[in-house]
């Protein structure tokens, strides 16, 4: 049994090393003082981070990425929370159909979704911009909010609400002082997952962005012209942002028992 566990641990370690080695290499070379992307490193330096942040195109892309992720998160928080309350408090065939529709983007390939949105925008003569990107990102990230908040609401003890009503609390007071504090960690965690997903989304963004630019689109454009060392710094910024958002989301969800 011990040998089997050792083999399993070794296999898992090799798979993780295979998956994360490219990520480590990108971050490592983002601190390389030389323009080459080969070992050994000449020296550690913030040269490429300085080059990236001094580039007006990078600042515009970063601002657009933050804007898109922020509006996407705010939108899915409002829509997803309301949808979750409707699905758990007043179930019906229509709402069940809506629930199936909401989670569909999770199983639809991103390429198909991007092309579908592009064709739709073209047919309705809707000019592509950051607004169309936000619509696409909302479509992708909404299922996370609905599923996570819905799961939390289904686990709530309804007798708590009934007790609050018996003690004279209004529906709004019950929601503000009892329901929302219990649901808040799940809602915040799902919002952070939406932020992480939106910040580095490329496929749907590529088909819906038009003449604007975000960080993933900027990286793709720079790689078409060759290997620019500042790409490593830009990719590291995206990696750190999405990792922090995901880690905080995991902590929030694990605190309420969603993640073991």
Secondary structure as UniProt FT lines:
FT   HELIX           2..29
FT   TURN            30..31
FT   HELIX           47..53
FT   HELIX           56..89
FT   HELIX           93..103
FT   HELIX           104..106
FT   HELIX           110..123
FT   TURN            124..125
FT   HELIX           130..154
FT   HELIX           158..166
FT   TURN            167..168
FT   HELIX           171..174
FT   HELIX           175..179
FT   HELIX           180..199
FT   HELIX           203..208
FT   TURN            210..211
FT   HELIX           215..224
FT   HELIX           230..255
FT   TURN            256..257
//
